[in-house]
């Protein structure tokens, strides 16, 4: 219990900021996860450009 209170005291300003500001890195984490999934599913692209095009297609950045 003492360790928990010590950790809380050391990080109180960060905890308060998480409630105060509505900013997070969820979108970036989701994009990274998407890229990793594409790499696993479509292993062995012959060209890097094809891999990048696949990412853009799935994210909806470019159209077919």
C-alpha positions in Angstrom: 0.0 0.0 0.0 2.9 2.4 0.8 4.4 1.8 -2.7 1.1 2.6 -4.3 0.8 5.9 -2.4 4.4 6.8 -3.2 3.8 6.1 -6.9 0.6 8.2 -6.8 2.4 11.1 -5.2 5.3 11.0 -7.7 2.9 11.0 -10.7 0.0 13.2 -9.5 0.6 15.9 -12.0 0.5 13.4 -14.9 -2.7 11.9 -13.6 -4.3 15.3 -13.3 -3.3 16.2 -16.8 -4.9 13.0 -18.2 -8.2 14.2 -16.8 -7.7 17.9 -17.7 -6.7 17.4 -21.4 -8.4 15.2 -23.9 -5.3 14.2 -25.8 -4.1 10.7 -26.3 -2.1 8.6 -28.8 -4.9 6.1 -29.6 -5.0 6.9 -33.3 -1.2 6.4 -33.7 -1.3 3.1 -31.7 -4.2 1.9 -33.9 -2.3 2.8 -37.1 0.8 0.9 -35.8 -1.3 -2.1 -35.0 -2.9 -2.0 -38.5 0.5 -1.9 -40.1 1.7 -4.9 -38.0 -1.4 -6.9 -39.0 -0.9 -6.1 -42.7 2.7 -7.3 -42.4 1.6 -10.5 -40.8 -1.2 -11.2 -43.2 0.6 -10.2 -46.4 4.1 -11.5 -45.7 6.4 -11.2 -48.7 5.5 -8.2 -50.8 8.0 -8.0 -53.6 8.1 -4.2 -53.5 8.0 -1.8 -50.6 5.8 0.5 -52.6 3.1 -2.2 -52.8 3.2 -2.6 -49.0 2.8 1.2 -48.5 0.0 1.3 -51.1 -1.8 -1.5 -49.2 -1.6 0.5 -45.9 -3.0 3.6 -47.6 -5.8 1.7 -49.2 -6.9 0.1 -46.0 -6.7 3.4 -44.1 -8.8 5.1 -46.8 -6.1 7.6 -47.7 -6.2 6.7 -51.3 -9.0 5.2 -53.4 -8.7 2.2 -55.8 
